[in-house]
Amino acid sequence: MDSTWYPSFSEPPTYPATIPILPNDQAAWLQPQPQSVDSIPLGSGQTKAKKFTAEDWETHEQEIRKLYDGSSLPSIVRLMKERHGLEATRKQYLNKLRKWGLNKNIQPHEMKFMIRKQQSRLLESGKPSAFRVRKRPVPPGKIIRYIRDHGIETSRDNDSNLDESTSPIATPGAISCYTPSATGPLTPHAAGSPRASLSPRLSFAKQGHPFQFSDPGPILSSSRLVAESPGDYHIQSSFPVSTAVLPGVSPSTVPDLDEVAFTGRSPAPVTIPSTPQVCTNDLWPDEVMGVIYDSDNAPSLESMRNKADELEGQGRYDAAEKIYRLVLQQKESLLGYEHPDTIACMAFLAYILYYQGKYKAAEQMERNTLRLSQKVLGFRHPNTLSSMDRLALILDRQGIFEAAEKKGQQVLELRVNLLRSEHPDTLRSMRTMALVLTEQERFFAGERMSSQALQLMQKVLGPDHLDTLVSMDDHAWVLGHLGRHTEAERIGRQALELRQKVLGYAHPRTLDSLQTVAMVLYYKGLHVETEDIWRENLELSKKANGPEHPITLSCMQNLATTIHAQRKFIEAEEMHKQVLELRQKVQGLEHPFTLKSMYSIASTLKDQNRFTEAEEMFKQVLELSQKVHGTEHPFTLDCISCLSSVQAVLQLSEIGQTI
């Protein structure tokens, strides 16, 4: 869901200090809301709390445990009152939950201990670490989020209460540490929109941001607005539970569309230290089912969510999707389609579909999410704006640039008015707009927007914040297209170094930065080094994702482009034709990246002096580009230029033969 955010459903909310509360024209979602069952403070009335016997609680203990795994406490109170007449106060519930050992929240000192333990084991034995707190697995993304939220120096906190010998969390009953089983390679994220090179003949593709979708913006649960990354703020909210069923198809049954319009930037270049394992999508019984089912054999929605989050962090998106579909079905059944928790789950599923390159399915799911957010939360609610921002990026990935730009501009204007220009969400929208402009080859406008977003993020969030690193990577990419290679390499390497420090060398976000550096090396003429990097990435992607995944196709495209630059035209032509065949099958004949593959083949034919064949291919590309992009688009103009040069050569050849 870096763009990617890793939302958590169980972290305590904090109120945003930077959102202005305006007395007259304040946002609709900040206006006082009618109190619902969920929003009325429990136990605040004058009636004395009724005493329940131990037998009363024991009768309903298993049901409360099950509900607590997947719902907020106010929802549990309401449901138990409606179903069984159990009119207990919030305090009574909290006392019982504490007695039963149910505490979802990880305390700060516990998180700091796990970070220290993780780093200590890595330095001493080189082993990775996984944790359980009170027998609940801790998703790796939650630890990463904590580091992001509190700065990378948190892991080196020297506070004496973090010492293992004295820390209260060192007791085995609270925290358990173990070495996770091998899960295959980290799969690079789904590819983003096409990136055109400076050369009029070559197309060079780069992998996109994490949902970032560039950074997709926060996805928020019903009991809190949960941010995707540091800088996102948490706002306590209270919305009535709705059990209304929407007419038509359930959101959880959105089909797994394989005939989607893939687009993408290829995965970042990285040297793999060992032979990558084939990443399967099967869920191992000992690893997954033991987590999904608790000791009483009852399904745990929280455990399922945690496991899906863990699988997503490993790049195993298909397996994560299967679990999230189950979670969404349970949410729909338990809470209804219009409950904010259900809507948040839909947004997560759209995010997983996006990372698999299933953009049509992701678009359908995100449109459902947006429609429900507008209805339930309001048009100016942060969740609604985040959904609009993500939809703009999904449209951009499919080459629907005009709609993407319109949607992105709308979100940016709303966020500037509601949150002001330096709010992290506003900066994220600026980055989205920079991405959309760049992918339309409006590089100067994209550079201005990207530079402004980066400067503000460094000021507001700090230079080590992961959102800042995403913006650094984006800015380096734009600078590379503008020919400012020295500056692009400096910024790209700086982002790479910081990501290696914060996330590790093999994290997908780190690979994205490596990819940017490889692009700069390509533009500087270091083609042999670039070719070696892309060959490794292509083999990795084939094993991890399959031959038709957008990441694989982008790897092939980048490799063929690099081979072409070394004047190995026959090999480049063969590979470009393979890419074109697969893209026509997967993306369709009129997709922007399909056109770029045709363009690359025509350029290869031209460089082999096969001008008649090149002319025919350029004519086809030009006709399609005028239809898809319009007559004034830079890609269309490049096609006209190349076609004219080929036709000029053919005319000179005819004149020479006549003479």
N, C-alpha and C positions, 0 to 999 in steps of 0.2 A: 500498500500500500504505500536513502538519504532522503528525491522526491521523494525515499520511501520513508515513510513514517511507520512506526511500529506501535499502533495504538494498544493500550492496555485497558482491560475492563475492570481491573481491580485496584487501581492505584487511587489513593485519596485525592480528592479534588483540591485545587488551590484557586483562589479568586484572582483574576487578572488585574493588576494594579494600573495597567497602562490604557485600558479601554475607557474613553471619556464617557461619563454619564451626563448627558445634556438634559436640562430641565424641560425644554420646549420641543425640540425636534429629535429627541433621542430615538434610537432604533426601536423598531416594533418589538424585537425579541428582548429588549431591555425594559420595556414597559412593565408595570406591575401586572402580574397574571392572576386570573381568578384562581382561588385556591381549590385544588382538587384533593381527592383522597390522598394522593401521594405527596402533595405539597403541604398539607396541614401538619405541623409538628405533632408527632404522636405523643400522647400522654400530657398534652398541654391543657386539657380541659379541667374543669373543676371536680369532675367525678373521680372518686378515689379508685385507684387501680384494683381490679378484681384479683383475688389470689387464686392461683391454679395449683392443684396438687401435682406431685411428681408423676402420678399416673396419667394425668391430663397431658402433660408434656411428652411422656413416653409413648402415648398413643400416636402422636403426630410427629415424633422425632424424625423418622425416616423421610416423611414427605417434606418436612422443613429442610432437612439436609439436602434433599434433591433440588428443591426450589432455590436454596441459598447458593448452589453451584452456578445457577444460570440467571438469577434475578437480583434486583436490588431489594434492600430490606423493606422499604415502603410497599413494594409490590407483594412481597411475601405476607406482610401484615394484612393487606387488603384481600388477597386470595384466601388466606386461612380464615378470615372473618366471613367471607362470602360462602366458603365451602363448609365450614365446620362451626361457625359462630364463635371462634376463638378470638375474643376481644382483648388480647394482651397488649400492653404498652411497648413502645420501642425499647425502653430500659429493660423490661422483662425479657424481651427477645435477645437483647445483647448479653444479658447475664447468662441465659441458657446457651447461646452460641459460644460464649467464652468457656462455659463449663464443658461443652462438648468438644472443645478444642478446634472450633471452626473460626479461623481468622484469615481472611484472604490477603490482607495487606502485609507486605514485607516491610519491616521497620528499617529506618535509615542505617542503624548500626549493623543490622543483619546484612543489608546490601553492601556496606563498606567491607564487612568481613569477607563476603564472597568474592569481592573484587580483589582484595589482598590475597586470598587463598588461591584464586585463579592465576594471578600473576606469579605467586610464589611457586606453584606447581609447574608452571610453564618454564620458569627460569631454572628450577632445580632438575626437572626430569624431562622437560619438553612435552609433557602430556597435557591435553586439553582437559577442562573440568566442566562437569555438569552438577547441578545442585537440586536438592529437594528441601523445602522449608515446611516443617510440620507435615511431612509426607506428601506435599504437593510439589510437582516438578516446577522448576523456575525456567521459563522460556529464556533462551540466550538473548533474545531481543530486549527483554526487560532490563538485563544488566547493561546492555549497550545504551539503552535509553537513559539509564541513570547516569552513566558516564557522560553522555551528551548533555543532560540537563544540568549537571553540576561541574562540568569541565573535566578535562582529562587529568587534572592534577588530583582529582578525588581519589584515584587509585593509589596515590602515594601519600595519602594522609598519614601523618605521624602521630595522630592522637593516641594517647596511651590506652584508651578504652578499646582500641582495635586489636590490641595484642591478643593472640590466640589463647594464651594462658589465663587471661583475666576476663576476656570478653564473655558476657553472658550467652552469646550466641554460639560459643564454642562447644556447648553441650550437644552430644549426638542426637538427643531427642528433638532439638530445634532445627538443626541444619545437618544434612548429610551431603557429602561430596563424593563423586565417583567419576570414573573416566567413561565418557560416552562411547558407545559402539560405533564402528566405522559406518558411515552413511553415504559413502560415495563422494564425488567431487562437488564443490560448490558450483551450482549452475549459474552462468551469467544471466543477467536479467533480460527480459524480452526486449527485442529491439525497438527502437523508436522510429521516427520519421526519417525520410531520406535526407541525406546531406550531400549537396553538390560540391564538387571540388572547384578550385580556381581554374583548372584546365578546362577548355571548352570541349575536350574529347573524353575525359575520364570522369568516372563517378566514384567517389570514395565515401563509404558509409560508416557511420559511427553509432555505437549503441547508445540508447537514450538513458535518461535518468531513471532512477528507480521511481515509479508512479508518481516518485517524484511525480510519478507519472510525471514530472520534472521534480516536483515534490508535490505530491497531490494535495496537501492540505489536510487538516485534521479530520478524523472520523470520530464521532463522539457518541458515547453511550447515553442511555437515558438518565442515569443518575449523575452524570458529569460530562463535560465536554472534554474528551481525552485527546490530547495533542499527539500528533504523529511524530514530532521531533521537538527538541528543545526550542524554546521560543514560542511554541504553541502554548496557549494558556488554557486553564481549566476553569470552567464557569459552572457553578452549581445551578442545576435546573430542575424543575419539577413539572412534569407533564402528565396529564391523566392517561391511564392505561386504556387503550382502545382494543377491543376484540373484534372490531368490524372486519368482515372478510371482503376483500376487493373482488369485484366481478372478474371473471376470466381466469387466466392462468396464474398460479401461485408464483411469486418471485423465485422460490427455491427450485422451480421446475424449468427455469430458463434453460434451453437446450445447450449442450456442450457443442458449440458450432465449430466444426473442423474446417468448413468451407469459408473461413473468415478471410477478410482482406488483410493479410500480413503486410506490415511495413517494418523497416527497421534499420537501425544502426547496428553494426556488428559488435560482438563483445570485445572487451578491452584485451589488448595483447598481454600475455603473461607467460613466462617460462614455467612449465609444470615440472616440479622436482621429481616426480615419480609417475609411473603409468597410471592414468586416471582409471578408476573403476567405472563400470557401466552403472549408471544411476537408474534404478528401476523405480516404478511407482507403486510397488506392492507395499502393503503395510505389514510389518513384522508383528506377529502375535505377542512376542515377549516384550517388544518395545512400545507398541502402540496400544493394543487392546488392554494390556495391563494398566495403562494410564487412563484409558477411556472409561474403564469400569473400576469402581472403587471396591473396597473390601466387602461390601454388602451386595456386590453385583448390580448396583444401580448405575445407570449412565450418568456421567458427570459432564455437564456442558462446559464447565470451566476447564476441566482436564482436556476435553476435546479441543477447545479453543487454544489452550496452551500448546497442545501437540501440533495443531495446524500452524501455529506461529513458529514453532521450532522447525517444522518441515519447510515452511516458507523461507526461513533464514538459511536453510541448507540448499535452497534452489529447487526443492522437490515440489513443484507447484501443483502437479496433477494429484499427488497424494494429499496435499493441503486442501485442494479444491473439494475432494471427496468428503473430507471431514467437515469443511465449512458448509457444504450442502446439507449434511445431517444436522449441524447446529442450527442452520436457518430453518429447516423444517420444524425442529423442536421449538424454536422461538415463535414461529408462526402459530403453532398449535397452542403453546402456553400463553403467549402474550397478545397474539393478534398481529395482523399485517401492519397496522399503523402505529405500533408501539415503537418509540425511539430506539430501543435495543434491537428490534427486528430490522429497522431501517439501517442501523449501523452495521449489522451483520451482512445485509445486502451490499453495502458499500465495500466491505472487506472481500466479499466474493467477486465483485466487479474488479477489484484490485488483483486478485489471484488470476482471474481470467485474462486480464491485461498482460500480466507477466508471462503467460503462456503464449502470447501473440494472438489470442482469440479476441480480436478487437471488436468484431460484430457482437459477439455475446457480451463482452464487457460494456459496449455502448448500450445495449438493451437493458442490462442490469443497472447501469448508472442512470439511465433515463428514468427507470422505475424508482430508483433511490431519490432522484431529484424531484420527481412528481410528488412522492410521499413526503419528502422534507418540506416542500413548499406548502403542502396541505396541513401537515401536523405542526411544523415548527415556525412556518412563516417564510416569506420571500427574502427577508433580510437577516435571517438567523445564520450564525457562523457555519453550522452544518450545511445549510442550503448553499451558501456561497462556496464552500469547499467542494460540494458535489458539482456545482457549475464549473469550477476550475478544473476538476478532474475530467469532466465531460469535454471541455475544450481541448485537453491534451489527448484524449482518446480520438477525437475527430482529427486532430493534427496528425496523429500516427497513421490515420487512414488516408491522408492526403487531402482531407476536406478543409482546406486552409481558410477559405473565406468565413465559413461558419465557426471554425476554431478561433479565428481572430476576433470575430464579433462577440463570441461568448467570453473570451478571455478579457477583452476590453471592458465588457459590461461588469465582470467581477472586479476588475481592478478599480473602476470608478466607484463602485459601491463600497469597496473596502477602504479606499481613500476617504470617502465621506463618513463612513461609520467608525473606522478604527484609526484613521490618520495615516500619514504617509510612512511613518517609521515603525508601524506595527509589523511583527513577523509575518502575519498572514498577507499583509499588503506587499511586503517585499517578495513573498513567494509568488504572488500574482504578477509582479513585475518580471520575475524570472520566467514565468510561463509566457508572457508576452514577448520577451526577448527570444525565447525558443521558437515561438510561432513565426516571428519575423525572420529569424535566421533560416528557418527551413523553407521559407518562401524566397530565399536567396536575396533578401533585403538586408545585406550584411551590415551596412553602415547604421541603419536604424536599429538593428539587433544589437550592434556593439554599444551604441549609446545607452540603450535600455539595460543591457547586461552590465555595463560599467557602473551605472547608477545603482543597480540592485546590489552589486558586489560591495561598493563603497558603504552603502547603508548597512548591509549585513555585518561587515567588519566592525562598524561603529556600534550597532545595536546588540549583536549577538556575540561578537568577538571573533578573532581570526581562526580559532580552533573549532568553532561550532560546525557541525556536519552540514547544516544548511549553507554556511559560508563556503565550505569546501565544494559543495555542488556548484555554487555560483562561480567559484574560481575555475572549476573544470569547464563549465559552460563558456566562460569568458575566454579561456585559452583556446577553445575550439573556434570561436568566432574570430579571434585574432589570427589564427592559422589561416582561415579563409581569406582574410584581408591581406595576407602576405607579411604580417608582422611576426615572423617566426621566432626571433630571439625572445621577444616579450612573451609569446605564447608558450615557448618551452620553459621559460623561467616560472611562469604561473602554474603551468601544468605539472612540473616537477615538484613545486612547493605543495600543491594539492595532493600529489601522490605520496610525498613524504609524510604529510600529516595524516592521511588516511591509513597508511601503513602503521603509523604510531597508534592511532586510535582504534582501528578496526582489525588490523592484522594484514598480512601480506596476501592472503588468499580470499579475502572477502570480496563479494561482487562489486561493492563500491570502489574498492581499491583497484580492481580490474578495469573499471570504467576510467579511472585516472591513467592507468597504464596505457589504455587505448588512445587517450588524448595525446600522450607523449609519443606514441608510435606514429600518430598522424603527423605530428610536427617533424619527426625524423624523416617521414616520407617526403614532406614538402621541402626538406633541406637536402634531398637527393640521396639519402642513405637507404637505398632501396633493398640492398641485400639483407641488411639487418631487419628491415621491416618485413621482408618476405619470410624470414625464419620465424618471426613472431606469429605471423598470420597462419602459417602452416600448422604450428602447434595448436593454435586456437581452433582451427578448422577441425582437426582430429578430435580435440576435446569436445567440441560442440556436437559432432556427429555421434559420439558415444553417449553423451549426456542427454541430448535433445532429439536426435533423429535427423535424417537427411533433409527434411522439408520444413524444419523449424525456422522462423525468421532469423534467429541468431546464426544458424548454419548458413543460410543463404547470404547473409551479410558478410560472414567470414569469407565465403567463396568469392563474393564480389570484391572485397578488399584485396584478397590474394591475387585475383585476376588483374585488378588494377595495378598492383605492384609489379606483377610479372610483365604486364604491358609496358610499364615504365622502363623496364630493362630490355625492351625491344625483342622479347621472346613472344612474337605475335601469334604463332600457331598455337602454342600452349594457352596463351591468354584467350584466344578466340574460342577454343574448345571449352574452357571453363566458363566464359561468359555465356555461351550457348546453353550449357547445363543450367546455369542460374536462370536464364530467360525461360527455359522450358518449365522449370519448377515454379517460377513466379507467375507465369501465365496460368498454371494449374491452380495455384494456391490463392493468388491475389487478383487475378483477372487481367484482361488485356489492356484495360485503361487505367490501371493503378500507376501513380507516379514512379514507383520503383521499377515496375515493369518497363516503363518508357526509358528509364535510365539504363536498364540492361540492354535494351535495343540500341540505344545511343552508343553504349560501349562497344557493342559488336560492330556497328557501322564505323566507329573510329578505328577499330582494329583492322577492318577490311581496307579502309582508306590508307592506313600506314603500310599495308602490304601491296599498295598500288593496284588493288582490285576495285577500281573506281566505279565500274558499272554496278557491281553488287552493293558497294557502299552508297551509291546514289539511290538505289531502290530502297535500302533500309532507312536512309535519312528521310526520304519522302514519307514513308510510313510513320516514322517517329514524329515528323513535323505535323502531319495531319492529326495524329492523336493528341499531340501537345496543344495544338490550337483548340481542340475540342475540350480538353481537360483543364488546361491552364489559361487559355486565352491567348490572344495575339501579341500582347505586350509583356508576357512573362519572360524572365531572363532565360529560362530553359528553351522556350520557343525561339527566342532570338538567337541562341547558340545553334539551334537546329538549322535555322535559316542561313546563318553564317557558314556552317560546315557544308550544307547542301550547295550553297553558292560556290564555295571553293572547289568542291568535287566536280560540279558542272563546268566550271571554268577550265579545269584540267581536261575534261572530256572534250570540250570545244576546241581547245588548243591541239589536242591529239587529232581531232578530225581535220583541222586546218593543215596540220603537218602531213597527214596522209594524202590530202588533196594536192598539196604542193609537190 
